C-alpha cells in the first residue's frame, strides 16, 4: 500500500493482501474463547482476545477503501 502513490497496481495488490490478512484474523474473534453468555452470546471484549482483535475491523475498512481507490484508478487507465 505504501507504493500506491507511484503504482496503482502495487497499491491494489498490497490492499488486497492486507484485507485478506485482516479477514483471517477477524475470524479468531468468533473462534477464540471469550463468549459471554450474559451478553447474549456476544464475544466479551476483554483485553484478550477481544480488544486485540477488534482493532482489525476499522483497519479492514481502510484497506478495502484503499483497494477500491486503487482499482478505480486502474480502470481509468
C-alpha positions in Angstrom: 0.0 0.0 0.0 2.9 2.3 0.6 3.7 2.2 -3.1 0.2 3.4 -4.1 1.3 7.0 -5.0 3.6 5.5 -7.7 1.7 2.4 -8.8 -2.0 1.7 -8.6 -1.3 -2.0 -9.3 1.1 -2.2 -6.4 -1.4 -0.4 -4.2 -4.2 -2.7 -5.2 -2.1 -5.8 -4.5 -1.0 -4.6 -1.1 -4.5 -3.6 -0.1 -5.9 -7.0 -1.2 -3.2 -8.8 0.8 -3.8 -6.7 3.9 -7.6 -7.2 3.5 -7.2 -11.0 3.3 -5.0 -11.0 6.4 -7.4 -8.9 8.4 -10.4 -11.0 7.4 -8.4 -14.1 8.6 -7.6 -12.5 11.9 -11.1 -11.3 12.5 -12.4 -14.9 12.3 -10.4 -15.5 15.5 -12.9 -13.3 17.3 -15.6 -15.9 16.8 -13.4 -19.0 17.4 -11.3 -17.8 20.3 -12.6 -18.3 23.9 -14.3 -15.4 25.5 -18.0 -15.8 24.5 -20.1 -14.3 27.3 -23.5 -15.9 27.8 -24.8 -13.0 29.9 -24.3 -10.7 26.9 -26.5 -12.9 24.6 -23.5 -14.8 23.3 -21.7 -11.8 22.1 -17.9 -12.0 22.4 -16.9 -10.1 25.5 -14.3 -7.6 24.5 -11.8 -8.3 27.2 -8.2 -7.4 26.8 -7.6 -10.9 25.5 -8.7 -11.7 22.8 -11.4 -9.2 22.1 -9.8 -5.8 22.2 -6.7 -7.1 20.4 -8.8 -8.5 17.6 -11.5 -5.7 17.2 -8.9 -3.2 16.1 -8.8 -5.1 12.8 -12.3 -4.0 12.0 -11.5 -0.4 11.2 -8.2 -1.4 9.6 -10.2 -3.7 7.3 -12.4 -0.8 6.3 -9.4 1.3 5.5 -7.8 -1.5 3.4 -11.0 -2.1 1.4 -11.3 1.7 0.8 -7.7 1.8 -0.5 -8.3 -1.3 -2.6 -11.4 0.3 -4.2 -9.5 3.5 -4.8 -6.6 1.7 -6.5 -8.9 -0.4 -8.6 -10.8 2.6 -9.8 -7.5 4.3 -10.9 -6.5 1.1 -12.7 -9.9 1.0 -14.6 -9.4 4.7 -15.7 -6.1 3.7 -17.2 
